[in-house]
Amino acid sequence: MTQMLRFSDVELYYDHVYALKGVSLELNEGETVALIGANGAGKSSILRAITGLRRIRSGSIHFAGRQIDGLPPDEIVRMGIAMVPEGRRVFPFMSVRDNLLMGAFTRSDQAGIRNSLEMVLTRFPRLKERFTQTAGTMSGGEQQMLVIGRALMANPRLLLLDEPSLGIAPKLVQDIARSIVAINRDEKVSVLLVEQNSRMALSISNRAYAFSTGSVALHGNSPDLLADERIKALYLGGEL
């Protein structure tokens, strides 16, 4: 498989407190890779480092063979990386339509943008129903669909998802999980998934890294980790 993303011995600090300590990981083209672990373990810091929102202190980050640490966020988006932030950060006073079009702000290919919009509305029919509705008036689950759709409007090769199930009703968590699988399979978009719902994350990913206090504690194929007694004890609440 072709390597798409590589973290090499990355350290990242917030002031004098380390968030990532010597982290190395990789993601291959076509994969869904999950990052699991307790709140504050460093998972979201990895996404901020990839997108250029936080500068790393040492190590390197490569995407598609190019070193990207130190690049501005807009250039990283243009390279093919899009992020769905934690907390469903919609533009609340804008319509669903305008929220989606904001995701294509780095693009100028109008025909491609129209095709992406059609794809997103097909993927998330609820957004088509709410197309002219103000985003801030939608439910949490609908807003989560919107921010995923907005990220897809950038036509990414790699989609970063930060806690997509957080604060979502259980029924809609299943819908979001199925959507992630479909995006990876049908749109050929690689996925890096940060998720506290470890059971869900391991169920829909190819491989996973388990984090503890800023470093990788365990990593491997997701089905193997799902059955690993250490993962059960640390992240899954005991017996499945």
Secondary structure as the mmCIF struct_conf table of DSSP 4:
data_model
#
loop_
_struct_conf.conf_type_id
_struct_conf.id
_struct_conf.beg_label_comp_id
_struct_conf.beg_label_asym_id
_struct_conf.beg_label_seq_id
_struct_conf.end_label_comp_id
_struct_conf.end_label_asym_id
_struct_conf.end_label_seq_id
STRN STRN1 GLN A 3 TYR A 14
TURN_TY1_P TURN_TY1_P1 ASP A 15 HIS A 16
STRN STRN2 VAL A 17 ASN A 28
TURN_TY1_P TURN_TY1_P2 GLU A 29 GLY A 30
STRN STRN3 THR A 32 GLY A 37
BEND BEND1 ALA A 38 ALA A 38
TURN_TY1_P TURN_TY1_P3 ASN A 39 GLY A 40
BEND BEND2 ALA A 41 GLY A 42
HELX_RH_AL_P HELX_RH_AL_P1 LYS A 43 ILE A 50
TURN_TY1_P TURN_TY1_P4 THR A 51 GLY A 52
BEND BEND3 LEU A 53 ARG A 54
BEND BEND4 ARG A 57 ARG A 57
STRN STRN4 SER A 58 PHE A 63
TURN_TY1_P TURN_TY1_P5 ALA A 64 GLY A 65
STRN STRN5 ARG A 66 GLN A 67
TURN_TY1_P TURN_TY1_P6 ASP A 69 GLY A 70
BEND BEND5 LEU A 71 LEU A 71
HELX_RH_AL_P HELX_RH_AL_P2 PRO A 73 MET A 79
TURN_TY1_P TURN_TY1_P7 GLY A 80 GLY A 80
STRN STRN6 ILE A 81 VAL A 84
TURN_TY1_P TURN_TY1_P8 GLU A 86 GLY A 87
TURN_TY1_P TURN_TY1_P9 PRO A 92 PHE A 93
BEND BEND6 MET A 94 MET A 94
STRN STRN7 SER A 95 SER A 95
HELX_RH_AL_P HELX_RH_AL_P3 VAL A 96 MET A 102
TURN_TY1_P TURN_TY1_P10 GLY A 103 THR A 106
HELX_RH_AL_P HELX_RH_AL_P4 GLN A 110 ARG A 123
HELX_RH_AL_P HELX_RH_AL_P5 PRO A 125 GLU A 129
TURN_TY1_P TURN_TY1_P11 ARG A 130 THR A 132
BEND BEND7 GLN A 133 GLN A 133
STRN STRN8 THR A 134 THR A 134
HELX_RH_3T_P HELX_RH_3T_P1 ALA A 135 THR A 137
BEND BEND8 MET A 138 MET A 138
HELX_RH_AL_P HELX_RH_AL_P6 GLY A 140 LEU A 152
TURN_TY1_P TURN_TY1_P12 MET A 153 ALA A 154
BEND BEND9 ARG A 157 ARG A 157
STRN STRN9 LEU A 158 ASP A 162
TURN_TY1_P TURN_TY1_P13 PRO A 164 GLY A 167
HELX_RH_AL_P HELX_RH_AL_P7 PRO A 170 ASP A 186
BEND BEND10 GLU A 187 GLU A 187
STRN STRN10 SER A 190 VAL A 194
BEND BEND11 GLN A 196 GLN A 196
HELX_RH_AL_P HELX_RH_AL_P8 SER A 198 ILE A 204
BEND BEND12 ASN A 206 ASN A 206
STRN STRN11 ARG A 207 SER A 212
TURN_TY1_P TURN_TY1_P14 THR A 213 GLY A 214
STRN STRN12 SER A 215 ASN A 221
HELX_RH_AL_P HELX_RH_AL_P9 SER A 222 LEU A 226
TURN_TY1_P TURN_TY1_P15 ALA A 227 ALA A 227
HELX_RH_AL_P HELX_RH_AL_P10 GLU A 229 TYR A 235
BEND BEND13 LEU A 236 LEU A 236
BEND BEND14 GLY A 238 GLY A 238
#
